[in-house]
């Protein structure tokens, strides 16, 4: 049977039935493969959703851990150094960036660590107490630290002013008042008002 005869035969009932029998097997196989692909895609989408949820949960845990181990601890240490409360959040962020502070895993323990640059340019890892101790000696720190020493003598250092703690505004001397900037005075006033409410 040549091509022309085959083409003619395929137009007959017998030829159509034969072609349909072949086609139905292929259609069934196609439908089976499409169903399997749809099921696999459904499972993949489900896994992707689970992975995204786990990723989000992990990021939230890291943020919470960072908040407790870095932000809150730095804020506590800065308060202990008499840093103006109004600038503590910004200072925490600046310290995190400039000292590269991150939470590190040490077995089951999580520790906040950063890098301190020495005078010779070398860097060493430090905990938050060491970082704050290093930072508190910088000129930037001295601008935002309250000097709670109410002694009589002026030191001559523009950063070491006779500025009382927020709860001792009543004992402010003329020298202390003159040494304060407008921003420092507003901050002190706000803190004193807040303390008076407590």
C-alpha positions in Angstrom: 0.0 0.0 0.0 1.5 3.3 -1.1 1.0 6.7 0.6 -2.0 7.7 -1.5 -3.7 4.4 -0.8 -2.9 4.8 3.0 -4.4 8.3 3.0 -7.5 7.0 1.3 -7.8 4.1 3.6 -7.5 6.4 6.7 -10.6 8.2 5.5 -12.6 5.0 5.6 -14.5 3.8 8.7 -12.0 1.1 9.3 -9.0 3.6 9.0 -10.8 6.1 11.2 -11.4 3.5 13.9 -7.8 2.3 13.7 -6.5 5.9 14.1 -8.9 6.6 17.0 -7.8 3.5 18.8 -4.2 4.7 18.6 -5.2 8.3 19.5 -7.2 7.2 22.6 -4.2 5.5 24.1 -2.1 8.6 23.6 -4.9 10.9 24.9 -5.2 8.6 28.0 -1.5 8.7 28.5 -1.5 12.5 28.1 -4.3 12.9 30.6 -2.5 10.6 33.1 0.7 12.7 32.7 -1.1 16.0 33.1 -2.9 14.7 36.2 0.5 13.6 37.7 2.0 17.0 36.8 -0.9 18.8 38.4 -0.5 16.8 41.6 3.2 17.4 41.6 2.7 21.1 41.1 0.2 21.2 43.9 2.6 19.4 46.2 5.4 21.8 45.1 3.2 24.8 45.7 2.3 23.4 49.2 6.0 22.9 49.9 6.8 26.4 48.7 4.2 27.8 51.1 5.6 25.8 54.0 9.1 26.9 53.1 8.0 30.6 52.9 6.2 30.2 56.3 9.3 28.6 57.9 11.5 31.3 56.4 9.3 34.1 57.8 9.1 32.4 61.2 12.9 32.1 61.2 13.4 35.8 60.3 10.9 36.8 63.1 12.9 34.6 65.6 16.1 36.2 64.5 14.6 39.7 64.8 13.3 38.9 68.3 16.6 37.4 69.4 18.5 40.5 68.0 16.0 42.8 69.8 16.6 41.0 73.2 20.3 40.3 72.9 21.4 43.4 71.1 18.9 46.3 71.2 17.7 45.9 74.7 21.0 45.1 76.2 22.8 48.0 74.4 20.0 50.3 75.6 20.5 49.1 79.2 24.3 49.6 79.0 23.9 53.0 77.5 21.5 54.1 80.2 24.1 52.9 82.7 26.6 55.2 81.0 24.1 58.2 81.4 23.5 58.6 77.7 20.5 60.9 77.0 17.5 58.6 76.8 16.1 60.4 73.7 19.2 59.5 71.6 19.5 55.9 72.8 17.5 54.2 70.0 19.6 56.0 67.4 22.8 55.3 69.2 21.9 51.6 69.4 21.4 51.5 65.6 24.7 53.4 65.0 26.6 51.1 67.3 25.2 48.0 65.6 26.3 49.3 62.2 29.7 50.7 63.1 30.8 47.8 65.3 29.1 45.1 63.1 27.2 43.7 66.0 25.5 40.4 65.3 24.1 37.4 67.2 26.5 34.5 67.1 25.7 30.9 67.9 28.0 29.0 70.4 26.3 25.6 70.7 23.0 26.2 72.4 24.0 29.7 73.5 23.4 32.9 71.5 25.8 35.8 72.1 25.9 39.3 70.8 29.3 40.1 69.4 31.0 42.9 67.4 34.4 44.1 66.3 36.5 46.7 68.1 39.3 48.4 66.1 42.4 48.9 68.1 44.8 51.9 67.9 47.1 49.9 65.7 44.2 49.2 63.3 43.7 45.5 64.2 40.3 44.3 65.1 39.2 42.0 67.9 35.9 40.5 68.7 34.1 41.8 71.8 30.9 41.5 73.8 28.5 44.5 74.2 30.1 45.6 77.4 33.5 45.9 75.7 32.0 47.7 72.8 30.2 50.3 74.9 33.4 50.8 77.0 35.3 51.4 73.8 32.6 53.7 72.3 32.1 55.8 75.5 35.6 57.2 75.2 35.0 58.6 71.7 34.2 62.3 71.2 30.8 61.4 69.6 29.9 59.6 72.8 30.9 62.5 75.1 28.5 64.8 73.3 25.5 62.7 74.3 26.5 61.5 77.8 25.2 63.3 80.9 27.9 64.3 83.3 26.3 63.5 86.7 29.3 64.9 88.6 27.9 68.0 90.4 31.3 69.0 91.7 32.4 72.6 91.7 35.4 72.7 89.3 35.1 72.9 85.5 37.4 70.5 83.7 38.0 72.7 80.6 36.9 69.8 78.3 33.8 71.1 76.4 32.2 67.6 76.8 32.7 67.4 80.5 30.1 69.9 81.6 28.5 70.3 85.0 25.1 68.9 83.9 23.0 67.2 86.6 21.1 63.9 86.2 17.5 64.3 85.0 16.1 63.9 88.5 18.3 66.7 89.9 17.2 69.6 87.7 16.4 71.7 90.8 20.1 71.8 91.7 21.1 73.3 88.3 23.7 76.0 88.7 24.0 79.0 86.4 27.3 77.5 85.1 25.5 74.3 84.2 22.6 76.1 82.6 25.0 78.2 80.5 27.0 75.1 79.4 23.9 73.3 78.1 22.8 73.5 74.5 19.2 74.2 73.7 18.7 70.5 72.7 20.2 69.3 76.0 18.0 71.7 78.0 14.9 70.5 76.2 15.9 66.9 76.7 16.6 67.4 80.4 13.3 69.3 80.8 11.4 66.5 79.1 13.1 63.8 81.3 12.5 65.8 84.4 8.8 66.2 83.6 8.5 62.4 82.8 10.3 61.6 86.1 7.9 63.9 88.0 4.9 61.9 86.6 6.2 58.6 87.9 
